[in-house]
């Protein structure tokens, strides 16, 4: 889904989207430019596939 800058602002006002820290200069016509800092969060898939049941 692509949101326009107006829609991004509307969703931020509703609290649906949270951008911290927020800088209006980073808001494009249909995007928000992010900048990587010293730390980068990564996520691991913790879902495990159930073992097949054998008889």
BAVONU-453086 format. One record per atom (N, C-alpha, C, O): residue in three letters; chain; atom name; x, y, z. Coordinates in steps of 0.02 Angstrom, whole numbers, always signed. Atoms other than C-alpha are relative to their C-alpha. Layout:
<rs>
(r 'ala','A','CA',(X,Y,Z))
...
</rs>
This chain:
<rs>
(r 'unk','A','N',(+42,-58,+0))
(r 'unk','A','CA',(+0,+0,+0))
(r 'unk','A','C',(+45,+62,+0))
(r 'unk','A','O',(+93,+65,+38))
(r 'unk','A','N',(-36,-62,+3))
(r 'unk','A','CA',(+65,+172,-44))
(r 'unk','A','C',(-46,+55,+26))
(r 'unk','A','O',(-103,+63,+4))
(r 'unk','A','N',(+39,-55,-29))
(r 'unk','A','CA',(+6,+320,+59))
(r 'unk','A','C',(+28,+67,-24))
(r 'unk','A','O',(+89,+75,-29))
(r 'unk','A','N',(-22,-67,+18))
(r 'unk','A','CA',(+12,+501,+3))
(r 'unk','A','C',(+25,+36,+62))
(r 'unk','A','O',(+12,+14,+118))
(r 'unk','A','N',(-25,-38,-56))
(r 'unk','A','CA',(+96,+631,+111))
(r 'unk','A','C',(-58,+24,+45))
(r 'unk','A','O',(-51,+25,+106))
(r 'unk','A','N',(+58,-22,-39))
(r 'unk','A','CA',(-75,+696,+164))
(r 'unk','A','C',(-27,-58,+42))
(r 'unk','A','O',(-44,-48,+100))
(r 'unk','A','N',(+25,+59,-37))
(r 'unk','A','CA',(-131,+520,+213))
(r 'unk','A','C',(+47,-21,+55))
(r 'unk','A','O',(+25,-41,+109))
(r 'unk','A','N',(-48,+16,-53))
(r 'unk','A','CA',(+30,+489,+309))
(r 'unk','A','C',(-10,+47,+59))
(r 'unk','A','O',(-10,+25,+116))
(r 'unk','A','N',(+12,-48,-54))
(r 'unk','A','CA',(-1,+649,+408))
(r 'unk','A','C',(-65,-15,+37))
(r 'unk','A','O',(-68,-10,+98))
(r 'unk','A','N',(+64,+16,-31))
(r 'unk','A','CA',(-183,+601,+439))
(r 'unk','A','C',(+7,-60,+47))
(r 'unk','A','O',(-18,-60,+103))
(r 'unk','A','N',(-9,+60,-40))
(r 'unk','A','CA',(-132,+429,+503))
(r 'unk','A','C',(+44,+14,+61))
(r 'unk','A','O',(+34,-16,+113))
(r 'unk','A','N',(-41,-20,-57))
(r 'unk','A','CA',(+1,+507,+614))
(r 'unk','A','C',(-42,+36,+53))
(r 'unk','A','O',(-33,+24,+112))
(r 'unk','A','N',(+44,-35,-47))
(r 'unk','A','CA',(-130,+621,+691))
(r 'unk','A','C',(-46,-48,+37))
(r 'unk','A','O',(-62,-38,+95))
(r 'unk','A','N',(+43,+51,-31))
(r 'unk','A','CA',(-241,+469,+724))
(r 'unk','A','C',(+40,-47,+45))
(r 'unk','A','O',(+12,-81,+88))
(r 'unk','A','N',(-42,+44,-39))
(r 'unk','A','CA',(-93,+376,+799))
(r 'unk','A','C',(+10,-68,-32))
(r 'unk','A','O',(+40,-113,-2))
(r 'unk','A','N',(-8,+62,+36))
(r 'unk','A','CA',(-101,+236,+671))
(r 'unk','A','C',(+72,-10,-23))
(r 'unk','A','O',(+98,-66,-24))
(r 'unk','A','N',(-70,+0,+20))
(r 'unk','A','CA',(+73,+281,+610))
(r 'unk','A','C',(+39,+42,+49))
(r 'unk','A','O',(+19,+98,+65))
(r 'unk','A','N',(-44,-37,-45))
(r 'unk','A','CA',(+212,+334,+729))
(r 'unk','A','C',(+69,+4,-31))
(r 'unk','A','O',(+99,-47,-47))
(r 'unk','A','N',(-67,-10,+26))
(r 'unk','A','CA',(+374,+408,+664))
(r 'unk','A','C',(+37,+44,+50))
(r 'unk','A','O',(+19,+101,+62))
(r 'unk','A','N',(-41,-36,-49))
(r 'unk','A','CA',(+503,+459,+794))
(r 'unk','A','C',(+73,-11,-15))
(r 'unk','A','O',(+93,-69,-21))
(r 'unk','A','N',(+19,-71,+2))
(r 'unk','A','CA',(+596,+569,+771))
(r 'unk','A','C',(-30,+17,-68))
(r 'unk','A','O',(-12,-13,-119))
(r 'unk','A','N',(+34,-20,+61))
(r 'unk','A','CA',(+486,+653,+642))
(r 'unk','A','C',(+29,+66,-24))
(r 'unk','A','O',(+39,+112,+15))
(r 'unk','A','N',(-24,-61,+32))
(r 'unk','A','CA',(+552,+785,+522))
(r 'unk','A','C',(-41,+11,-63))
(r 'unk','A','O',(-38,-29,-109))
(r 'unk','A','N',(+44,-15,+58))
(r 'unk','A','CA',(+430,+865,+399))
(r 'unk','A','C',(+39,+1,-66))
(r 'unk','A','O',(+12,-15,-118))
(r 'unk','A','N',(-42,-2,+60))
(r 'unk','A','CA',(+575,+887,+277))
(r 'unk','A','C',(+11,-69,-31))
(r 'unk','A','O',(+27,-74,-90))
(r 'unk','A','N',(-10,+69,+25))
(r 'unk','A','CA',(+587,+696,+260))
(r 'unk','A','C',(-63,-29,-32))
(r 'unk','A','O',(-61,-83,-61))
(r 'unk','A','N',(+63,+24,+28))
(r 'unk','A','CA',(+405,+679,+204))
(r 'unk','A','C',(-4,+18,-73))
(r 'unk','A','O',(-4,+76,-91))
(r 'unk','A','N',(+5,-10,+71))
(r 'unk','A','CA',(+392,+655,+17))
(r 'unk','A','C',(-73,-4,-21))
(r 'unk','A','O',(-118,-7,+21))
(r 'unk','A','N',(+69,+2,+25))
(r 'unk','A','CA',(+237,+650,-94))
(r 'unk','A','C',(-35,-66,+15))
(r 'unk','A','O',(-96,-67,+21))
(r 'unk','A','N',(+31,+64,-17))
(r 'unk','A','CA',(+209,+465,-56))
(r 'unk','A','C',(+50,-44,+38))
(r 'unk','A','O',(+50,-105,+31))
(r 'unk','A','N',(-50,+38,-38))
(r 'unk','A','CA',(+351,+415,+61))
(r 'unk','A','C',(+27,+42,+57))
(r 'unk','A','O',(+16,+102,+61))
(r 'unk','A','N',(-37,-35,-52))
(r 'unk','A','CA',(+451,+458,+215))
(r 'unk','A','C',(+72,-25,-3))
(r 'unk','A','O',(+84,-85,+4))
(r 'unk','A','N',(-71,+18,+4))
(r 'unk','A','CA',(+640,+460,+199))
(r 'unk','A','C',(+27,-15,+69))
(r 'unk','A','O',(+20,+26,+115))
(r 'unk','A','N',(-30,+18,-64))
(r 'unk','A','CA',(+728,+370,+340))
(r 'unk','A','C',(+75,+1,-6))
(r 'unk','A','O',(+103,-5,-61))
(r 'unk','A','N',(-72,-2,-2))
(r 'unk','A','CA',(+908,+380,+392))
(r 'unk','A','C',(+23,-50,+52))
(r 'unk','A','O',(-1,-50,+109))
(r 'unk','A','N',(-25,+50,-46))
(r 'unk','A','CA',(+1003,+238,+471))
(r 'unk','A','C',(+48,+33,+50))
(r 'unk','A','O',(+86,+78,+32))
(r 'unk','A','N',(-44,-26,-52))
(r 'unk','A','CA',(+1091,+274,+634))
(r 'unk','A','C',(+52,-50,+20))
(r 'unk','A','O',(+71,-94,-20))
(r 'unk','A','N',(-52,+43,-25))
(r 'unk','A','CA',(+1218,+186,+740))
(r 'unk','A','C',(-24,-72,+8))
(r 'unk','A','O',(+14,-119,-1))
(r 'unk','A','N',(+28,+67,-13))
(r 'unk','A','CA',(+1103,+38,+777))
(r 'unk','A','C',(-55,-16,-50))
(r 'unk','A','O',(-92,+28,-72))
(r 'unk','A','N',(+51,+23,+46))
(r 'unk','A','CA',(+992,-64,+663))
(r 'unk','A','C',(-34,-61,+31))
(r 'unk','A','O',(+0,-110,+47))
(r 'unk','A','N',(+37,+56,-28))
(r 'unk','A','CA',(+856,-178,+730))
(r 'unk','A','C',(-13,-52,-54))
(r 'unk','A','O',(-30,-35,-111))
(r 'unk','A','N',(+17,+54,+45))
(r 'unk','A','CA',(+835,-347,+648))
(r 'unk','A','C',(-48,-47,+36))
(r 'unk','A','O',(-47,-51,+97))
(r 'unk','A','N',(+50,+44,-29))
(r 'unk','A','CA',(+698,-473,+676))
(r 'unk','A','C',(+10,-70,-26))
(r 'unk','A','O',(+27,-81,-85))
(r 'unk','A','N',(-6,+70,+19))
(r 'unk','A','CA',(+704,-661,+674))
(r 'unk','A','C',(-69,-32,-1))
(r 'unk','A','O',(-112,-15,+39))
(r 'unk','A','N',(+62,+36,+4))
(r 'unk','A','CA',(+563,-773,+622))
(r 'unk','A','C',(-1,-52,+56))
(r 'unk','A','O',(+38,-100,+55))
(r 'unk','A','N',(+3,+47,-56))
(r 'unk','A','CA',(+515,-863,+783))
(r 'unk','A','C',(-55,-52,-10))
(r 'unk','A','O',(-65,-95,+33))
(r 'unk','A','N',(+52,+49,+14))
(r 'unk','A','CA',(+374,-960,+703))
(r 'unk','A','C',(+33,-65,-22))
(r 'unk','A','O',(+75,-66,-67))
(r 'unk','A','N',(-28,+64,+21))
(r 'unk','A','CA',(+416,-1144,+693))
(r 'unk','A','C',(-53,-42,-35))
(r 'unk','A','O',(-111,-44,-13))
(r 'unk','A','N',(+46,+42,+38))
(r 'unk','A','CA',(+336,-1259,+567))
(r 'unk','A','C',(-13,-64,+39))
(r 'unk','A','O',(+34,-98,+60))
(r 'unk','A','N',(+15,+62,-37))
(r 'unk','A','CA',(+244,-1402,+652))
(r 'unk','A','C',(+29,-61,-36))
(r 'unk','A','O',(+28,-66,-98))
(r 'unk','A','N',(-27,+63,+29))
(r 'unk','A','CA',(+324,-1572,+626))
(r 'unk','A','C',(-59,-39,-28))
(r 'unk','A','O',(-114,-39,+1))
(r 'unk','A','N',(+54,+39,+29))
(r 'unk','A','CA',(+222,-1684,+514))
(r 'unk','A','C',(-16,-60,+46))
(r 'unk','A','O',(+29,-88,+78))
(r 'unk','A','N',(+23,+56,-41))
(r 'unk','A','CA',(+122,-1817,+603))
(r 'unk','A','C',(+6,-65,-40))
(r 'unk','A','O',(-23,-70,-94))
(r 'unk','A','N',(-7,+65,+35))
(r 'unk','A','CA',(+171,-1993,+553))
(r 'unk','A','C',(-33,-53,+42))
(r 'unk','A','O',(-35,-49,+103))
(r 'unk','A','N',(+33,+54,-36))
(r 'unk','A','CA',(+79,-2151,+597))
(r 'unk','A','C',(+43,-62,+0))
(r 'unk','A','O',(+24,-113,+28))
</rs>
